[in-house]
Amino acid sequence: MKETSEKKAIIKKLMKEGKTYKQISEETGIHPGTVGIYGGKLKKAEREKKCFNGDRHLCKTCKYRASGARSGCDYIIHTGNERGCNPEVCNKYERGNRNETKTSSKGK
């Protein structure tokens, strides 16, 4: 049986060659679920390296983050302007509480 580090190295090499998870699994005998898990982690790590906010860590502390059950960004609601960028490369980040940006709704 191959060690975890060996499996990761093989999967990474074959992914760089453009192989699909299914092809990697068939060629190496590594279970498709294992290929999917390691492959997904490798893709995520690459994405995070390329982007300023690739893992969305800034979104968690941004005052424009959505509240409640919704996820995402409420920049347009608070400012009246579209953010105009993908979350991964967002340049509208401002640290703070969500409540700082809300306008008063009294008298409505």
All heavy atoms as an XYZ file, in Angstrom:
845
protein
N       0.851     -1.189      0.000
C       0.000      0.000      0.000
C       0.890      1.243      0.000
O       1.888      1.301      0.699
C      -0.920     -0.005      1.223
C      -1.865      1.178      1.227
S      -3.032      1.153      2.602
C      -4.211      0.007      1.928
N       0.496      2.239     -0.767
C       1.259      3.471     -0.860
C       1.016      4.350      0.357
O      -0.078      4.392      0.893
C       0.850      4.236     -2.124
C       1.183      3.510     -3.401
C       0.680      4.284     -4.603
C       0.959      3.509     -5.851
N      -0.188      3.215     -6.635
N       2.065      5.057      0.763
C       1.953      6.016      1.857
C       1.187      7.242      1.386
O       1.156      7.545      0.185
C       3.337      6.417      2.348
C       4.096      5.305      3.022
C       3.457      4.861      4.323
O       2.978      5.714      5.076
O       3.432      3.646      4.573
N       0.632      7.968      2.319
C      -0.149      9.162      1.998
C       0.664     10.167      1.195
O       0.190     10.700      0.201
C      -0.663      9.817      3.297
O      -1.450      8.861      3.996
C      -1.502     11.029      2.998
N       1.899     10.412      1.606
C       2.726     11.390      0.900
C       3.020     10.936     -0.531
O       3.080     11.759     -1.449
C       4.027     11.643      1.652
O       4.741     10.432      1.818
N       3.179      9.628     -0.731
C       3.393      9.093     -2.082
C       2.153      9.325     -2.949
O       2.263      9.731     -4.105
C       3.683      7.597     -2.029
C       5.015      7.218     -1.458
C       5.177      5.708     -1.437
O       5.222      5.099     -2.517
O       5.225      5.152     -0.324
N       0.987      9.045     -2.371
C      -0.267      9.227     -3.110
C      -0.442     10.683     -3.525
O      -0.783     10.975     -4.671
C      -1.462      8.800     -2.249
C      -1.573      7.326     -2.026
C      -2.775      7.020     -1.149
C      -2.854      5.563     -0.784
N      -3.987      5.274      0.091
N      -0.171     11.588     -2.593
C      -0.320     13.015     -2.895
C       0.612     13.426     -4.024
O       0.222     14.169     -4.926
C      -0.043     13.862     -1.655
C      -1.128     13.799     -0.615
C      -0.782     14.668      0.572
C      -1.837     14.580      1.661
N      -1.513     15.415      2.817
N       1.847     12.955     -3.977
C       2.830     13.306     -5.005
C       2.401     12.777     -6.371
O       2.501     13.484     -7.387
C       4.199     12.769     -4.623
N       1.910     11.553     -6.410
C       1.462     10.947     -7.672
C       0.271     11.720     -8.231
O       0.224     12.054     -9.412
C       1.092      9.455     -7.450
C       2.349      8.641     -7.127
C       0.367      8.895     -8.663
C       2.058      7.248     -6.602
N      -0.695     12.002     -7.371
C      -1.900     12.726     -7.795
C      -1.526     14.113     -8.307
O      -1.999     14.547     -9.369
C      -2.926     12.797     -6.646
C      -3.458     11.394     -6.348
C      -4.065     13.757     -6.985
C      -4.249     11.288     -5.055
N      -0.647     14.793     -7.602
C      -0.223     16.138     -8.016
C       0.444     16.099     -9.387
O       0.140     16.920    -10.262
C       0.730     16.719     -6.976
C       1.125     18.148     -7.238
C       1.975     18.688     -6.097
C       2.247     20.161     -6.281
N       2.975     20.711     -5.121
N       1.337     15.132     -9.589
C       2.049     14.997    -10.863
C       1.070     14.745    -12.015
O       1.141     15.395    -13.063
C       3.050     13.851    -10.771
C       3.820     13.580    -12.043
C       4.756     12.383    -11.845
C       5.464     12.022    -13.109
N       4.634     11.243    -14.027
N       0.153     13.825    -11.808
C      -0.798     13.480    -12.867
C      -1.801     14.608    -13.130
O      -2.235     14.798    -14.266
C      -1.507     12.169    -12.542
C      -0.591     10.935    -12.543
C      -1.346      9.702    -12.070
C       0.005     10.691    -13.922
N      -2.160     15.358    -12.087
C      -3.054     16.503    -12.288
C      -2.368     17.569    -13.143
O      -2.994     18.181    -14.001
C      -3.487     17.107    -10.946
C      -4.547     16.299    -10.235
S      -4.994     16.978     -8.618
C      -5.623     18.575     -9.066
N      -1.069     17.768    -12.918
C      -0.324     18.732    -13.722
C      -0.250     18.311    -15.186
O      -0.131     19.142    -16.070
C       1.083     18.931    -13.160
C       1.098     19.772    -11.913
C       2.499     20.084    -11.458
C       2.441     20.988    -10.235
N       3.756     21.438     -9.821
N      -0.333     17.012    -15.422
C      -0.350     16.484    -16.790
C      -1.733     16.617    -17.431
O      -1.906     16.282    -18.595
C       0.092     15.023    -16.801
C       1.537     14.819    -16.413
C       1.921     13.352    -16.332
O       1.120     12.478    -16.738
O       3.025     13.071    -15.847
N      -2.708     17.065    -16.653
C      -4.049     17.287    -17.181
C      -4.984     16.103    -17.077
O      -6.044     16.083    -17.699
N      -4.615     15.123    -16.293
C      -5.460     13.931    -16.122
C      -6.651     14.246    -15.228
O      -6.566     15.066    -14.325
C      -4.654     12.796    -15.481
C      -3.382     12.442    -16.202
C      -3.603     11.388    -17.212
C      -2.262     11.030    -17.841
N      -2.360      9.971    -18.767
N      -7.757     13.571    -15.502
C      -8.943     13.715    -14.658
C      -8.792     12.812    -13.436
O      -7.946     11.908    -13.412
C     -10.216     13.299    -15.415
O     -10.146     11.899    -15.716
C     -10.393     14.101    -16.701
N      -9.624     13.058    -12.436
C      -9.591     12.224    -11.237
C      -9.836     10.753    -11.594
O      -9.193      9.855    -11.065
C     -10.631     12.680    -10.218
C     -10.389     14.024     -9.581
C     -11.383     14.614     -8.819
C      -9.196     14.708     -9.714
C     -11.184     15.838     -8.204
C      -8.988     15.932     -9.111
C      -9.990     16.493     -8.362
O      -9.788     17.711     -7.755
N     -10.765     10.517    -12.497
C     -11.099      9.149    -12.898
C      -9.899      8.479    -13.568
O      -9.580      7.323    -13.276
C     -12.301      9.160    -13.846
C     -12.791      7.785    -14.233
C     -14.030      7.851    -15.088
C     -14.503      6.463    -15.452
N     -15.711      6.488    -16.257
N      -9.223      9.207    -14.455
C      -8.051      8.654    -15.130
C      -6.942      8.348    -14.127
O      -6.286      7.305    -14.210
C      -7.527      9.633    -16.185
C      -8.430      9.792    -17.377
C      -8.003     10.930    -18.284
O      -7.420     11.914    -17.838
N      -8.315     10.800    -19.567
N      -6.737      9.254    -13.180
C      -5.707      9.047    -12.152
C      -6.027      7.792    -11.347
O      -5.147      6.958    -11.101
C      -5.591     10.280    -11.232
C      -5.072     11.486    -12.020
C      -4.688      9.981    -10.042
C      -5.150     12.802    -11.275
N      -7.276      7.644    -10.969
C      -7.698      6.492    -10.185
C      -7.473      5.191    -10.949
O      -6.955      4.215    -10.409
C      -9.165      6.628     -9.797
O      -9.606      5.489     -9.107
N      -7.860      5.187    -12.229
C      -7.713      3.971    -13.043
C      -6.248      3.617    -13.276
O      -5.873      2.451    -13.257
C      -8.436      4.153    -14.373
C      -9.947      4.170    -14.233
C     -10.682      4.559    -15.511
O     -10.020      4.933    -16.499
O     -11.921      4.477    -15.510
N      -5.404      4.631    -13.497
C      -3.987      4.380    -13.787
C      -3.192      3.955    -12.554
O      -2.249      3.175    -12.664
C      -3.328      5.629    -14.380
C      -3.754      5.927    -15.793
C      -3.097      7.182    -16.362
O      -2.007      7.563    -15.875
O      -3.673      7.765    -17.279
N      -3.550      4.480    -11.398
C      -2.746      4.246    -10.198
C      -3.331      3.214     -9.247
O      -2.619      2.700     -8.391
C      -2.572      5.554     -9.410
O      -3.864      6.008     -8.980
C      -1.883      6.610    -10.237
N      -4.605      2.960     -9.360
C      -5.252      2.051     -8.425
C      -5.629      2.716     -7.112
O      -6.082      2.065     -6.178
N      -5.441      4.029     -7.040
C      -5.845      4.778     -5.847
C      -7.353      4.978     -5.912
O      -7.896      5.317     -6.969
C      -5.117      6.141     -5.773
C      -3.604      5.943     -5.706
C      -5.598      6.945     -4.574
C      -2.801      7.219     -5.834
N      -8.031      4.765     -4.812
C      -9.491      4.867     -4.763
C      -9.927      6.243     -5.280
O      -9.314      7.267     -4.947
C      -9.973      4.670     -3.323
C     -11.456      4.523     -3.220
N     -12.302      5.599     -3.177
C     -12.235      3.420     -3.173
C     -13.548      5.175     -3.094
N     -13.534      3.849     -3.082
N     -11.017      6.294     -6.090
C     -11.490      7.581     -6.646
C     -11.803      8.627     -5.577
O     -11.561      9.818     -5.785
C     -12.765      7.203     -7.403
C     -12.673      5.739     -7.648
C     -11.816      5.166     -6.562
N     -12.315      8.195     -4.439
C     -12.609      9.137     -3.363
C     -11.344      9.780     -2.810
O     -11.308     10.981     -2.524
N     -10.303      8.984     -2.695
C      -9.019      9.494     -2.215
C      -8.448     10.496     -3.213
O      -7.966     11.565     -2.831
C      -8.025      8.333     -2.004
O      -8.598      7.401     -1.092
C      -6.693      8.835     -1.483
N      -8.525     10.153     -4.493
C      -8.044     11.066     -5.538
C      -8.822     12.378     -5.474
O      -8.243     13.467     -5.556
C      -8.156     10.431     -6.942
C      -7.776     11.433     -8.017
C      -7.293      9.182     -7.050
N     -10.123     12.297     -5.290
C     -10.962     13.490     -5.222
C     -10.621     14.372     -4.031
O     -10.543     15.592     -4.151
N     -10.399     13.753     -2.894
C     -10.075     14.523     -1.677
C      -8.737     15.225     -1.838
O      -8.617     16.432     -1.634
C     -10.085     13.616     -0.435
C     -11.524     13.211     -0.096
C      -9.435     14.315      0.756
C     -11.639     12.137      0.950
N      -7.697     14.459     -2.212
C      -6.365     15.062     -2.355
C      -6.340     16.062     -3.499
O      -5.729     17.117     -3.395
C      -5.305     13.990     -2.580
C      -5.041     13.120     -1.373
C      -4.551     11.836     -1.510
C      -5.280     13.570     -0.075
C      -4.304     11.028     -0.418
C      -5.042     12.772      1.021
C      -4.553     11.498      0.849
O      -4.307     10.712      1.938
N      -7.007     15.709     -4.598
C      -7.048     16.618     -5.750
C      -7.729     17.932     -5.415
O      -7.263     19.002     -5.793
N      -8.821     17.867     -4.680
C      -9.532     19.077     -4.272
C      -8.688     19.955     -3.370
O      -8.675     21.183     -3.513
N      -7.970     19.323     -2.453
C      -7.101     20.091     -1.564
C      -5.966     20.758     -2.335
O      -5.604     21.900     -2.054
C      -6.536     19.191     -0.464
C      -7.565     18.784      0.569
C      -6.971     17.894      1.634
C      -8.031     17.494      2.654
N      -7.488     16.640      3.709
N      -5.417     20.045     -3.319
C      -4.342     20.620     -4.136
C      -4.850     21.797     -4.958
O      -4.181     22.833     -5.056
C      -3.753     19.552     -5.055
C      -2.925     18.465     -4.372
C      -2.651     17.317     -5.325
C      -1.631     19.049     -3.840
N      -6.034     21.650     -5.544
C      -6.620     22.747     -6.330
C      -6.881     23.966     -5.448
O      -6.624     25.104     -5.844
C      -7.931     22.303     -6.988
C      -7.750     21.453     -8.201
C      -9.100     21.131     -8.819
C      -8.975     20.276    -10.047
N     -10.287     19.979    -10.643
N      -7.400     23.727     -4.262
C      -7.686     24.827     -3.341
C      -6.399     25.554     -2.949
O      -6.352     26.782     -2.920
C      -8.384     24.298     -2.088
C      -8.756     25.383     -1.105
C      -9.462     24.822      0.106
C      -9.774     25.940      1.088
N     -10.354     25.463      2.322
N      -5.353     24.790     -2.670
C      -4.076     25.394     -2.290
C      -3.514     26.244     -3.428
O      -3.000     27.346     -3.195
C      -3.079     24.311     -1.897
N      -3.628     25.767     -4.658
C      -3.148     26.534     -5.812
C      -3.944     27.823     -5.983
O      -3.398     28.871     -6.262
C      -3.236     25.696     -7.091
C      -2.191     24.623     -7.181
C      -0.779     25.184     -7.221
O      -0.532     26.151     -7.971
O       0.071     24.655     -6.490
N      -5.242     27.730     -5.821
C      -6.123     28.892     -5.960
C      -5.779     29.942     -4.902
O      -5.733     31.136     -5.185
C      -7.575     28.428     -5.843
C      -8.602     29.430     -6.220
C     -10.012     28.841     -6.297
N     -10.396     28.086     -5.119
C     -10.642     26.768     -5.096
N     -10.531     26.052     -6.187
N     -11.005     26.168     -3.989
N      -5.525     29.486     -3.685
C      -5.205     30.405     -2.595
C      -3.867     31.099     -2.815
O      -3.692     32.247     -2.439
C      -5.209     29.660     -1.257
C      -6.596     29.274     -0.816
C      -6.617     28.416      0.435
O      -5.546     28.196      1.046
O      -7.704     27.961      0.802
N      -2.917     30.413     -3.431
C      -1.613     31.010     -3.710
C      -1.722     32.151     -4.714
O      -0.999     33.132     -4.634
C      -0.655     29.966     -4.288
C      -0.092     29.012     -3.294
C       0.863     28.073     -4.005
C       1.194     26.867     -3.178
N       2.017     25.909     -3.931
N      -2.626     32.011     -5.665
C      -2.740     32.960     -6.766
C      -3.520     34.220     -6.400
O      -3.390     35.233     -7.051
C      -3.434     32.305     -7.960
C      -2.635     31.203     -8.595
C      -3.391     30.575     -9.736
C      -2.638     29.410    -10.317
N      -3.388     28.724    -11.350
N      -4.339     34.160     -5.374
C      -5.281     35.241     -5.092
C      -5.034     35.886     -3.733
O      -4.670     35.225     -2.770
C      -6.707     34.709     -5.107
S      -7.182     33.964     -6.648
N      -5.315     37.165     -3.666
C      -5.201     37.937     -2.438
C      -6.128     37.387     -1.355
O      -5.744     37.240     -0.217
C      -5.538     39.395     -2.746
C      -5.637     40.280     -1.541
C      -4.521     40.557     -0.761
C      -6.837     40.859     -1.188
C      -4.604     41.383      0.343
C      -6.930     41.688     -0.087
C      -5.814     41.947      0.676
N      -7.343     37.076     -1.730
C      -8.348     36.611     -0.782
C      -8.887     35.256     -1.234
O     -10.060     34.974     -1.117
C      -9.478     37.652     -0.682
C     -10.441     37.383      0.448
O     -10.082     36.818      1.459
N     -11.678     37.810      0.279
N      -8.007     34.415     -1.767
C      -8.419     33.142     -2.360
C      -9.175     32.227     -1.426
O     -10.067     31.513     -1.840
N      -8.826     32.233     -0.165
C      -9.516     31.367      0.778
C     -10.661     32.086      1.494
O     -11.262     31.557      2.398
C      -8.545     30.801      1.808
C      -7.928     31.863      2.693
O      -8.134     33.063      2.442
O      -7.236     31.496      3.651
N     -10.940     33.312      1.069
C     -12.039     34.135      1.585
C     -11.859     34.490      3.061
O     -12.808     34.812      3.758
C     -13.389     33.440      1.383
C     -13.690     32.946     -0.016
C     -14.090     34.028     -0.982
N     -15.254     34.750     -0.619
C     -16.491     34.483     -0.989
N     -16.728     33.463     -1.757
N     -17.480     35.234     -0.597
N     -10.614     34.448      3.574
C     -10.390     34.750      4.986
C     -10.745     36.197      5.315
O     -11.194     36.487      6.407
C      -8.942     34.446      5.393
C      -7.918     35.328      4.763
N      -7.456     35.137      3.483
C      -7.284     36.429      5.226
C      -6.577     36.070      3.187
N      -6.447     36.865      4.220
N     -10.560     37.103      4.365
C     -10.900     38.500      4.628
C     -12.410     38.697      4.736
O     -12.873     39.561      5.482
C     -10.332     39.404      3.538
C      -8.819     39.525      3.491
C      -8.398     40.396      2.315
C      -8.264     40.081      4.787
N     -13.163     37.908      4.008
C     -14.625     38.043      4.020
C     -15.197     37.839      5.426
O     -16.225     38.404      5.773
C     -15.258     37.052      3.056
S     -14.827     37.362      1.324
N     -14.527     37.033      6.231
C     -15.029     36.724      7.577
C     -15.002     37.930      8.509
O     -15.733     37.964      9.485
C     -14.218     35.581      8.180
C     -14.389     34.283      7.420
C     -13.459     33.224      7.941
C     -13.546     31.993      7.061
N     -12.517     31.010      7.371
N     -14.138     38.911      8.228
C     -14.022     40.073      9.107
C     -14.411     41.365      8.408
O     -14.274     42.440      8.981
C     -12.582     40.204      9.643
O     -11.690     40.324      8.537
C     -12.211     39.007     10.505
N     -14.899     41.281      7.186
C     -15.250     42.478      6.421
C     -16.604     43.026      6.887
O     -17.542     42.275      7.152
C     -15.320     42.149      4.934
S     -15.676     43.587      3.890
N     -16.711     44.334      6.969
C     -17.968     44.918      7.426
C     -19.067     44.816      6.373
O     -20.220     45.071      6.665
C     -17.762     46.366      7.866
C     -17.441     47.356      6.783
C     -17.243     48.730      7.424
C     -17.011     49.814      6.425
N     -16.863     51.113      7.090
N     -18.736     44.422      5.156
C     -19.737     44.259      4.104
C     -20.234     42.817      3.974
O     -21.064     42.531      3.120
C     -19.173     44.710      2.760
C     -18.744     46.151      2.752
C     -17.432     46.498      2.494
C     -19.652     47.171      3.024
C     -17.031     47.826      2.492
C     -19.258     48.494      3.036
C     -17.949     48.815      2.766
O     -17.564     50.130      2.775
N     -19.741     41.910      4.815
C     -20.163     40.517      4.695
C     -21.660     40.386      4.967
O     -22.229     41.165      5.731
C     -19.364     39.622      5.634
C     -19.639     39.835      7.105
C     -18.644     39.045      7.949
N     -18.845     39.228      9.354
C     -18.379     40.243     10.071
N     -17.691     41.194      9.483
N     -18.606     40.326     11.358
N     -22.270     39.415      4.335
C     -23.699     39.183      4.497
C     -23.987     38.654      5.897
O     -23.144     38.024      6.528
C     -24.192     38.200      3.445
N     -25.174     38.904      6.361
C     -25.551     38.451      7.701
C     -26.600     37.356      7.611
O     -27.195     37.133      6.577
C     -26.097     39.628      8.510
O     -27.225     40.171      7.871
N     -26.808     36.705      8.706
C     -27.838     35.676      8.793
C     -27.496     34.438      7.989
O     -26.348     34.045      7.877
N     -28.518     33.828      7.397
C     -28.337     32.578      6.670
C     -27.690     32.798      5.300
O     -27.198     31.864      4.697
C     -29.685     31.886      6.493
N     -27.718     34.051      4.827
C     -27.121     34.322      3.524
C     -25.603     34.324      3.638
O     -25.052     34.659      4.665
C     -27.573     35.672      2.988
C     -29.046     35.723      2.685
C     -29.517     37.074      2.204
N     -29.185     38.107      3.172
C     -28.422     39.154      2.894
N     -27.908     39.309      1.703
N     -28.161     40.059      3.810
N     -24.958     33.981      2.554
C     -23.507     34.078      2.537
C     -23.117     34.988      1.385
O     -23.883     35.190      0.457
C     -22.875     32.703      2.348
O     -23.242     32.177      1.102
N     -21.953     35.550      1.461
C     -21.505     36.415      0.392
C     -21.204     37.807      0.868
O     -20.758     38.018      1.993
N     -21.501     38.778      0.002
C     -21.100     40.152      0.255
C     -22.292     41.089      0.069
O     -23.022     40.992     -0.912
C     -19.977     40.517     -0.703
S     -19.292     42.144     -0.446
N     -22.488     41.989      1.015
C     -23.577     42.967      0.940
C     -23.062     44.360      0.583
O     -23.678     45.354      0.922
C     -24.321     43.042      2.284
C     -25.268     41.877      2.498
O     -25.552     41.158      1.529
O     -25.722     41.700      3.634
N     -21.930     44.445     -0.092
C     -21.342     45.745     -0.419
C     -22.341     46.636     -1.133
O     -22.495     47.805     -0.806
C     -20.094     45.540     -1.287
C     -19.373     46.821     -1.647
C     -18.540     47.433     -0.717
C     -19.537     47.421     -2.883
C     -17.882     48.611     -1.023
C     -18.887     48.590     -3.204
C     -18.062     49.186     -2.267
O     -17.412     50.354     -2.574
N     -23.070     46.102     -2.101
C     -24.022     46.893     -2.883
C     -25.164     47.420     -2.009
O     -25.640     48.536     -2.206
C     -24.552     46.103     -4.094
C     -25.276     47.041     -5.063
C     -25.441     44.963     -3.652
C     -25.597     46.414     -6.404
N     -25.587     46.649     -1.037
C     -26.676     47.069     -0.155
C     -26.251     48.267      0.695
O     -27.005     49.212      0.884
C     -27.128     45.905      0.746
C     -27.779     44.810     -0.112
C     -28.068     46.378      1.836
C     -28.057     43.521      0.639
N     -25.026     48.228      1.194
C     -24.550     49.265      2.098
C     -24.084     50.534      1.394
O     -24.162     51.614      1.962
C     -23.416     48.726      2.969
C     -23.846     47.565      3.809
N     -24.757     47.681      4.835
C     -23.518     46.259      3.767
C     -24.946     46.502      5.386
N     -24.213     45.619      4.755
N     -23.592     50.402      0.166
C     -23.006     51.559     -0.511
C     -23.795     52.035     -1.718
O     -23.603     53.147     -2.170
C     -21.580     51.243     -0.990
O     -21.642     50.216     -1.987
C     -20.689     50.814      0.163
N     -24.660     51.182     -2.258
C     -25.389     51.524     -3.473
C     -24.565     51.279     -4.730
O     -25.027     51.525     -5.840
N     -23.355     50.789     -4.586
C     -22.473     50.510     -5.721
C     -22.143     49.033     -5.768
O     -21.999     48.392     -4.739
C     -21.154     51.285     -5.582
C     -21.376     52.766     -5.547
O     -22.080     53.317     -6.377
N     -20.788     53.423     -4.560
N     -21.974     48.506     -6.989
C     -21.541     47.129     -7.122
C     -20.091     47.013     -6.713
O     -19.313     47.944     -6.885
C     -21.687     46.660     -8.571
C     -23.120     46.407     -8.968
C     -23.201     45.724    -10.311
O     -22.558     44.671    -10.487
O     -23.900     46.251    -11.180
N     -19.732     45.874     -6.194
C     -18.358     45.644     -5.775
C     -17.434     45.649     -6.988
O     -16.340     46.190     -6.931
C     -18.252     44.321     -5.015
C     -16.873     44.063     -4.478
C     -16.794     42.813     -3.643
N     -17.089     41.659     -4.448
C     -17.756     40.610     -4.024
N     -18.184     40.558     -2.797
N     -18.001     39.595     -4.806
N     -17.851     45.033     -8.082
C     -17.070     45.048     -9.306
C     -15.853     44.153     -9.299
O     -14.955     44.326    -10.105
N     -15.788     43.208     -8.391
C     -14.645     42.296     -8.365
C     -15.093     40.943     -7.818
O     -16.114     40.843     -7.153
C     -13.517     42.857     -7.516
S     -13.973     43.196     -5.800
N     -14.310     39.939     -8.115
C     -14.559     38.626     -7.540
C     -14.090     38.631     -6.091
O     -13.144     39.342     -5.746
C     -13.792     37.553     -8.310
C     -14.325     37.379     -9.708
O     -15.513     37.515     -9.953
N     -13.439     37.076    -10.636
N     -14.699     37.835     -5.225
C     -14.291     37.808     -3.821
C     -12.804     37.469     -3.633
O     -12.171     37.951     -2.716
C     -15.158     36.708     -3.209
C     -16.320     36.592     -4.109
C     -15.851     36.971     -5.478
N     -12.260     36.659     -4.542
C     -10.869     36.244     -4.409
C      -9.901     37.412     -4.550
O      -8.806     37.395     -4.017
C     -10.528     35.167     -5.449
C     -11.264     33.855     -5.220
C     -12.660     33.847     -5.846
O     -13.002     34.757     -6.615
O     -13.427     32.926     -5.538
N     -10.285     38.425     -5.317
C      -9.397     39.570     -5.547
C     -10.060     40.875     -5.104
O      -9.756     41.941     -5.606
C      -8.971     39.662     -7.033
C      -8.098     38.495     -7.408
C     -10.180     39.741     -7.946
N     -10.956     40.780     -4.157
C     -11.731     41.927     -3.699
C     -10.832     43.048     -3.181
O      -9.921     42.819     -2.397
C     -12.688     41.499     -2.587
S     -13.721     42.839     -1.978
N     -11.133     44.264     -3.631
C     -10.371     45.423     -3.144
C     -11.267     46.368     -2.334
O     -10.914     47.504     -2.103
C      -9.726     46.174     -4.307
C     -10.748     46.689     -5.305
O     -11.941     46.549     -5.114
N     -10.255     47.269     -6.373
N     -12.416     45.885     -1.911
C     -13.365     46.686     -1.128
C     -13.342     46.322      0.345
O     -14.131     46.824      1.127
C     -14.795     46.488     -1.651
C     -14.967     46.700     -3.130
C     -14.638     48.110     -3.531
C     -14.930     48.295     -5.019
N     -14.366     49.507     -5.549
N     -12.441     45.448      0.745
C     -12.380     44.960      2.121
C     -12.176     46.100      3.109
O     -11.321     46.955      2.936
C     -11.244     43.958      2.276
C     -10.980     43.564      3.714
C     -11.802     42.650      4.350
C      -9.933     44.111      4.430
C     -11.578     42.295      5.670
C      -9.690     43.764      5.747
C     -10.527     42.852      6.363
O     -10.305     42.498      7.669
N     -13.014     46.106      4.131
C     -12.838     47.008      5.265
C     -13.151     46.211      6.520
O     -14.240     45.675      6.663
C     -13.780     48.215      5.169
C     -13.391     49.214      4.114
C     -14.264     50.458      4.146
O     -14.522     50.970      5.254
O     -14.691     50.882      3.066
N     -12.198     46.157      7.404
C     -12.389     45.415      8.646
C     -13.422     46.139      9.510
O     -13.419     47.353      9.605
C     -11.078     45.307      9.401
C     -11.187     44.451     10.636
C      -9.824     44.295     11.299
N      -9.929     43.441     12.450
C      -9.814     42.116     12.440
N      -9.569     41.508     11.303
N      -9.949     41.421     13.534
N     -14.310     45.382     10.100
C     -15.285     45.986     10.992
C     -16.505     45.120     11.188
O     -16.630     44.048     10.625
N     -17.423     45.616     11.989
C     -18.676     44.921     12.254
C     -19.680     45.242     11.167
O     -19.692     46.345     10.626
C     -19.247     45.355     13.609
C     -18.354     44.949     14.751
O     -17.721     43.903     14.701
N     -18.292     45.778     15.767
N     -20.553     44.311     10.887
C     -21.594     44.528      9.872
C     -22.472     45.717     10.236
O     -22.901     46.459      9.386
C     -22.468     43.282      9.736
C     -21.832     42.178      8.981
C     -22.846     41.094      8.726
N     -23.227     40.419      9.944
C     -22.805     39.225     10.297
N     -22.007     38.555      9.523
N     -23.192     38.682     11.411
N     -22.743     45.909     11.485
C     -23.661     46.967     11.928
C     -23.146     48.361     11.642
O     -23.909     49.297     11.585
C     -23.959     46.794     13.423
C     -24.660     45.504     13.727
O     -25.305     44.936     12.859
N     -24.509     45.021     14.929
N     -21.840     48.525     11.469
C     -21.261     49.835     11.204
C     -21.735     50.434      9.883
O     -21.768     51.618      9.710
C     -19.741     49.759     11.183
C     -19.118     49.457     12.509
C     -17.618     49.295     12.415
O     -17.027     49.635     11.369
O     -17.021     48.836     13.390
N     -22.118     49.578      8.945
C     -22.471     50.051      7.612
C     -23.969     50.221      7.408
O     -24.399     50.841      6.463
C     -21.950     49.086      6.538
O     -22.551     47.811      6.753
C     -20.449     48.985      6.591
N     -24.761     49.654      8.285
C     -26.216     49.698      8.094
C     -26.772     51.077      8.384
O     -26.387     51.727      9.339
C     -26.882     48.663      8.986
C     -26.375     47.286      8.676
C     -27.435     46.299      8.780
C     -26.779     44.977      8.425
N     -27.587     43.969      8.073
N     -27.700     51.471      7.550
C     -28.360     52.759      7.772
C     -29.534     52.537      8.715
O     -30.089     51.451      8.786
C     -28.858     53.342      6.442
O     -29.710     52.390      5.825
C     -27.686     53.671      5.545
N     -29.907     53.548      9.403
C     -30.991     53.434     10.364
C     -32.308     53.192      9.632
O     -32.613     53.810      8.624
C     -31.087     54.735     11.165
O     -32.181     54.665     12.027
N     -33.090     52.260     10.138
C     -34.380     51.936      9.518
C     -35.531     52.437     10.375
O     -36.666     52.021     10.215
C     -34.481     50.438      9.287
O     -34.379     49.762     10.514
N     -35.259     53.331     11.303
C     -36.324     53.843     12.160
C     -37.252     54.731     11.343
O     -36.828     55.447     10.446
C     -35.728     54.644     13.313
C     -35.014     53.784     14.313
C     -34.495     54.624     15.456
C     -33.754     53.714     16.429
N     -33.174     54.444     17.518
N     -38.510     54.704     11.660
C     -39.502     55.540     11.007
C     -40.038     54.939      9.715
O     -40.737     55.579      8.987
N     -39.666     53.699      9.432
C     -40.199     53.063      8.213
C     -41.393     52.220      8.517
O     -41.570     51.667      9.509
C     -39.114     52.202      7.556
C     -38.084     53.053      6.875
C     -37.181     52.177      6.075
C     -36.185     53.008      5.317
N     -35.341     52.249      4.491
